[in-house]
Amino acid sequence: MRCLEDRRLVERLRRGHVPLTVCPLSNVRLRVFDRIEDHNIGLLLEAALCVSVHSDDPAYFGAYVNDNYRAVRDAQGLGRSEILRLARNSFVGSFLDDTEKRRCLADLEASAANAG
């Protein structure tokens, strides 16, 4: 998350489509950010980085991935397009083979279209 402090690093991450996995609620619990409203996930998205939302040891931190999505949505005012972008990035940055990535992305798009 501190990558935003280095313009050249941000460009390298963007150009290389390097996935950045972020666990917002554990970041707050670990005091990386004081509040979820202070998290820089919105800035990472604005920088066109391949950032995705994850959970970090849900039993310990008390939050599953859906809790992390809701927290950043509500605290950061992220809209549907940003949430979908985070979800897409999670598949793009995964270790799935290309065929499986395409299938998962197609399923995501179909679900999003059906949800209105």
Secondary structure, DSSP 8 states (H G I E B T S, - for coil): -GGGG-HHHHHHHHHTT-EEEE-HHHHHHTTSSSSGGG--HHHHHHTT-EEEE--S-HHHHS--HHHHHHHHHHHHT--HHHHHHHHHHHHHTSS--HHHHHHHHHHHHHHHHHH-
